Amino acid sequence: MKYVDEYRQKRHIVRLADLIRQSSKGEYTFMEVCGGHTAAIHRFGIPSLLPPEIRLISGPGCPVCVTAARYIDTLVALAFRDGMTVALFGDLMRVPGTVMSPGAAKASGADVRVVLSAHEALDLARSDPQRNVVFAAIGFETTAPGTAVTLTQAEREGIDNFFVLSAHKVMPPAMEAILKDGTEIDGFICPGHVAVITGSSAFSFIPERHGLACVVTGFEPTDILSAVLMLVRQVNSHSPGVEIQYSRAVSVEGNARAQAYMYEVFEPCDVEWRGIGQIPSGGLQIRERFRRFDAAAAFPVDLPEPAGANACICGDILRGISVPTDCPLFASACTPDHPEGACMVSEEGSCCTYYKYHRHE
């Protein structure tokens, strides 16, 4: 299969692993900030191919995992209102809020529906003009343009029963926040899907301000190993920069058309990242021109103060300070079937990935 089989050939994997071992001259810690990378690294057994002095850790790469409990509580409250439908992606169904998950709300009679895109949610609004449809918009720069295009379509058609509750976030401010929090790494495996939209230039501040290596890479074994080799060589040569390994999809400038849609509809805002806290300019809110589609403005929800946290250490895991197996709830009270913390909910969440591939180690 093109762009799959040729990136999984054993001889290339073995050769790259050998080159990494030969190039290693000390200890290295690299962080990935993409849920797709987290899943691929463990699915393909990448850590077992690396020398012990190279450590890969996971950052806040899963948008579901960093969705605040208050946002989930808002979705649940809206779903129970008369004449209201909440449309969301399937991996949000089990995310725990303060009281219940959207899935539990659906089981209790709330109108919660799984969709595959914002456009599908717009179709729901078109099909039943008497119901208000709220689309739960989550994701990083990868999915924000799709939501933006859908809102411009709703505006053109004059659809007045379609709304968006934005939890879109942007990755560079989170990477900056992690470094300011004191997480010690030697470089980033930068998110490939995000960079398709933003371009690799979005990460230039990391070597410029923090002197750390960066490589934007793809999701196959040879992609990830090539990125590790490139990072090792940057560290060894004391020449940090932003390199593109994933050149079949990523450019320096990114997708200008997608960026234009995204910033026509959204503007940066300070926002809470679950487990990390408030990140300046870490989110996207709907601009004034499109404010009539903003569910937060159209349907205010009065929520109680959140309950005290349980023993879950998702915050430390998302910052790369701890690994999932450090959590006292991991694989006992917290499992994919009964997630206590957000990192166990999604297939791309750090805890869920560890549970799937490493719980018996």
C-alpha angles and dihedrals in degrees: 000000000000114000091008113057095042090053093052101051112134096223091057092046093050092047093051092047089052092049091050091051091048092048098047112108103164141343122319134186119194127182127210117206100191126089090214089057092047091054094044094048092057098034091057095039093239095162090058089058094054129082114256092252091067114078125187118200132183126240131187096305101137114080091201091056094054095046106119121244089234090060090052090048089052092052091050093049092050093047091059094054118105114260093013130123122189114205118195145156115273096245090064093061096085100036106125118237126186093280108010145341123256087253091056089048090054090050088053093055104272117140101248119155132186116229133177097220145007088254090060089053089052088053088057090055092048092050095054112028091178093066127069112230120204117195115208100223111200133154140079128271087304095072102023094083090056091054090047094052090049092053092051088051091051089050093051092050094044093234107173102181097062121095138171127216101200122216092154113144137190123227109216096066090051091052088050091049092051091054092046089051088062103255105161115220137143097221150340131254092215121219113267099200093047090049092054085069103031100033123229090280089079088076098047091104090068098068091031097052103021104027093232130143120247133190125178108214145173131242108258125095095257091046092056095042091048089053092051090051091049091049092049090051092049091052093046093051094043088232108124117189143135112275127183116224092161094065093146088073109012132069132180093253099038127205106333094188093053090047091051092053092046095052094040089063104025137046129193119268139172109262143173117254109201111251093007105060134220114353118194110238088355095130143046123237128188114266122241093257090062097033093117087070093052109111091197090061097037097047112027114197123205107214129184120240111281118263121251117284122261124227092281113128097199090134093060091044093051090051093050093244094116137020123231094257089062089068114099089217097051115123092351115060092003119058134141089263092050108024116190094178133039094243090068095053106072129055085235095050117113096236094045091050092048091047091052097048109019112026093107095050 
